[in-house]
């Protein structure tokens, strides 16, 4: 599974090196070259980790991190900076940083630290994953390609069951029981709920995840992108 990382760094040469190194290792990177742009991306897109420079134009890294935490964002953040004094590191940690790496650094060490942050965060978040879609069991939030999906309560129930069972088929009776218990409506309302789920989960994206199995039920399957 690809890991999505935001790099907020104003050194263009360093950003180019980071992209070349990490993209070869199944990471998907986004970049911002100043603090304001970095904050906007971090608040609007779901990332597995953020690599955040301390000294940035327009808004420094510490202020970016502070605003992220004030907004309740728990995305792991690794501070990347030339500041190597203990007090600077302590300030970063008190602001909400999860790790700290001083320049210059080895790319392999940065990768190891970012990977460790992602593993710990995913363990806390209890994610169900299928293809490019993530569903957080604890918060009942879902993202696809880093975009948060606005799901109704019934869509969340259906999506969780379909992901858990994937790639197996979930029978119609099972989905109806989850939504209505023993009091299943006379009309075929399940079809309407599946339509609503697809409208949010599949319609905005190139590859659909939810498939109909005629006369049986539905399933969620991650499809491969054609070369």
SULCOR-V388652 format. One record per helix or strand of 3 or more residues. SS is the DSSP state (hx for helix, st for strand). FROM is the first residue (numbers start at 1). LEN is the number of residues. If there is no record, write none. Layout:
# SULCOR-V388652
<<SS;FROM;LEN> <SS;FROM;LEN>>
This chain:
# SULCOR-V388652
<<st;3;6> <hx;12;12> <st;27;6> <hx;35;10> <st;49;5> <hx;61;10> <st;76;6> <hx;86;10> <st;99;4> <hx;107;19> <st;127;4> <st;133;4> <st;141;4> <st;147;3> <hx;153;13> <hx;172;9> <hx;189;13> <st;210;4> <st;217;4>>
